[in-house]
Amino acid sequence: MSRPTGNVRLKAARVAAGFNSQQDLADALSKAAKQIGIRGLSIGVRQVRRWESDSPPWPQPDCQRVLAHLLGQSLESLGFTPPWGSDGTQPDSIRRALVAGGAAAVGLAAVPGHAVAMAQQPATVGSDFEAVTRSHRRLYWSVAPAKLHPAVLAHATLGCALLPETTGSTRRTVATALAESYLLAGRIDFFDRREPSNASDTLLLALQAAGEADDPLLGSAIIAHMAFLPGWAGDHEAALERVTAARTYARRAPASAEFIAWLDAVEAECETRCGNTRTALHLIGHAEDVLATGNEHPSPVWMDWFSPARLAAFKGNTQLIAGHLPQARATLLGVLDDMPTTEDKQRSVVLGDLAAVEAASGNPKQACEYAGRALDQLALTWYATGMDRVREVRRALAPHQHERCVRDLDDRLYGWSTTVSALSR
């Protein structure tokens, strides 16, 4: 006989409870969530199908509660393996993302049959842990990603150890800082190291920690970052599904005009990457109106990656891809003039886009000048996204590859220091 496949424990518990189909269980879970006071939780058959697969993902905290409530068993008894593993180790999917820091995972909400006696930390542990997270946030803009990334993950490892040893407001403070640390690590994975698979795993841990903190705005920011992954891969449907989820979470908390405008910019970026530049420009126009109007809500302290200048940079890139070259040139030059001196990483991106404008306009000399300035900036502050822009420009300059300016650019682009740096980060 062939062995049964999938999560047979959950399947057996489902059938034993009288739910003959995955749809029946999904409907019952959604109903049970309302009965125990979990609002807004809707579980679909697709989620149940994933839970009954060969490698079921560890459920989110609210889902843990309703599963244990409805089926009367612990998560382990239902065939789920905690992210930290039954023997204290991590599963391969998490280990791949966090091998440098060896971080344990989160998702530590208590469920029946999973009580652990632990020492309690002093009340100051939350502010102490948060202070390091805040320092890492600031260091991101100046420290090389290869050096900062391991430190951020090591800090997250500590947060995972501290979280079950805290309660009340201290626990929430630790969970919030932990979510922010994983978000920073995920940003480095995606934007600085160009490792989308690792970024996906790390951002999932960030979302779990935000759930522990019950911080919908931070959850919205994490989900919006998760939208970049399918967006940059051209998966329009998956990207917009995540943007919709991010907007839903943002509505659950007071969101600043800046935060709402950033969500517009995220969606615009995804639309641009999927070839829908007209829709993207409309979204950017809406974001500009939102910023101009404003509201009374302040932006969260951790939202240091967006500003009107950043929105203009989004706009210039979209105009470039749409073929609106004079407009793109004017927008990007304005960004370059208005950009603070601390925006080293973004400066390489804007210079790369200006080089692309000139390459598309048939001006190889000017294109090479901007690309060279981008390489100057990258030599000071590495940023994989900026280097990607320069490489795109070089591909666009293929018809001019025998001109002296392009050969000089090649000498810089493929010099020992640049090549070694690009391949080692």
C-alpha positions, 0 to 999 in steps of 0.5 A, a space after each residue: 500500500 502507498 503511504 498517505 501523503 500530506 499532514 495526515 494528523 490534521 486531516 484525521 482531526 478534521 474528519 473526526 470532528 465531522 468536517 468532510 471537506 477542506 471547505 467545511 473546515 475553512 468555513 467552521 474556522 472562520 465562524 469559530 474565530 468570530 465566536 471567540 472574539 477574533 475579528 476580521 479573520 477569514 480562513 479560505 480553503 486554500 489556506 486549509 489546503 496548505 495546512 494539509 500539505 506535506 510541509 504545512 506552514 506554522 499558522 499565524 497566532 490568531 489561526 493557532 488559537 482558532 485551530 486549537 479551539 475548534 479541534 481541541 488539540 495542540 498545534 503539534 498534535 495537529 501535525 504542525 512543526 513550530 518554527 523553532 523545531 521540536 528539538 530546538 532547531 529550525 526547519 530548512 526554510 528558516 535556516 536558509 534565510 537566517 543561517 548567518 545569524 542563526 536566529 530562532 523564529 517567532 510565532 510564540 502565542 500560547 496554545 493548549 498543550 504547549 506551556 513552557 516555564 520560563 524566567 521573567 525578564 526585568 521591565 527594562 528589557 523592552 527598552 534596552 532591546 528596542 534601543 539596539 533595534 533603533 541603532 541598527 535602523 540608523 546604521 542601515 544608511 551608512 554601514 555596509 550590508 555585509 557587516 550590518 546584516 549578521 548583527 541585525 540577525 544576531 539581535 533578532 536571535 536575542 529577541 526570540 529568546 527574550 520574547 517568551 520570558 516577557 509579559 504585558 507591555 514589555 512583551 509587546 515592546 520586545 515583539 515590536 522591536 523584533 518585528 522591526 529587526 526582521 523587517 530591516 533584515 528582509 530589506 537588506 536581503 531584498 534591496 541590498 543583497 538581491 536575495 528574494 528567497 531569503 527576504 521572503 522567509 525573513 519578512 514572514 518572521 517579521 510579520 509573525 512578530 508584528 502579530 505578536 505585538 498586535 501592531 497593524 501598521 507595522 504589519 502593513 509595512 511588512 506586507 507591503 514590502 512582501 509585495 515587492 517580491 512578486 511585483 519585481 518578478 512580474 507576478 501582478 496578481 500576487 503583488 496586488 493581493 499583498 498590496 490589498 492586504 497591506 492597505 487593509 492592515 493600515 486601515 486598522 490603525 491611524 495611518 499618516 498621510 506619508 504612510 498612505 502615500 508610500 502604499 501608493 508608491 509601493 503599488 505604483 512600483 509593482 504596476 511599473 514592474 508589471 508593465 502598467 505605467 499608466 496605472 502607476 503614474 495615476 497612483 503616484 499622482 494620488 500619492 502626491 495629492 495625499 502628501 499635499 493634503 496631509 492629516 493629523 497622524 504622525 508617521 511611525 518612527 521606524 518609517 525612515 525609507 520614504 519622503 516626498 523626494 523618494 516619491 519623486 524618485 519613484 515617479 522619475 523611474 516610472 516616467 523613464 520606463 513609460 518612455 516619457 524621457 523629457 519628463 523623467 529627466 526633469 523629475 530626476 534632476 529635481 530629485 538629485 537637487 533636493 536629496 539630503 546628503 545622507 541619501 547615499 544609497 538612493 543617490 546611486 539609484 537616481 544617477 543610474 536612472 538619469 544615465 538610463 534616460 540619456 542612453 534612451 535619448 541617444 546620448 551615450 557620453 552623458 549616460 556614461 557620465 551619470 553611470 560613472 557618478 553612480 559607481 563613485 557613490 557605490 564605491 562609498 556605499 554599496 547598494 545592489 539596487 543601484 548597481 542593477 541600474 548601472 548594469 541596465 544602462 550598460 546593456 542599453 549602451 550595447 549599440 555604442 559599445 565601441 565608443 571610448 566613453 563606453 569602454 571607459 565605463 567598462 573599465 570601471 564596471 569590470 575593474 578588480 575592486 568593483 567586480 570583487 565587491 559585487 560578487 562578494 556582497 
